[in-house]
């Protein structure tokens, strides 16, 4: 995850565009796209309401994929 940290971390007091874009997209999702209460609750309950947790979930999924791909006989 450290390889991507430059995308979303910076000197304290300066703006981070990726975090701003993520927050805006999350607000749109929660306010307009997720009409289903369970989807809104899922975001909150899984702690995927921030960029870092989503990035970690993607990296974890990638790692799992790479492990399974290595076992493939095809």
N, C-alpha and C positions, 0 to 999 in steps of 0.2 A: 504494500500500500504506500510505502514511502516514495516510490517512483512517481506517484500521482499527486503527492502532497503539494507540489508547487502549483497545481491547478486550483487549489482551494485554500491555501494558507498564504499569509502575507504578513507584513509588519503590522503589529497592533495599531488600530486607528485608521487603517486604509480599507477601502472597499474591496470585496472579493466578488467579481462578476459571476462566477459559477454558483456560489452560494445564493446570490441574489436571484439568478435565473431559476435555480432549484426551488427557492421559496415561492417565487411567483407561480411556477408551474404547480407546486403543491397546493397553493391557495386556489388556483383555478380548478384543479382536480377536486378538492374538497368542497368548493363552493358551487361548481357548475356541472362537473362530469360525474361525480359519484353520488348519484341520487339514492343509491342503496346504502342504508345506514351501516350495514355490516362491512362494506368496503371502507367507509370512513373510519370505523372502529378498528379495522385491521391495521390501517396505517398507524394509528396511535398505539395500539396494543403491541405491535411488532417493533416499535421504536424506529420505523423507517421514515420518520418525519424530518430527517436531516440527511444532507448529502453524504456524510461520512459513512453512515450505516448502510445506505444504498450501495455505495461503492464497495464496501466490505462484502455485502451480499453477492454482488456481481463477481468479485474476486473469489469468494468461496465457491460459487457455482462453477466458475471457470476451472478451479482446482479439481473439483469433483469430476467435471467433464474430462479433464486431462487424464485423471487416474483411470477412469472407465475406458477411455479411448485407448490407453496403453494395453488394456486386457483384450482388446478386440482381435479376433483371428482373421478379420477381413482385410 
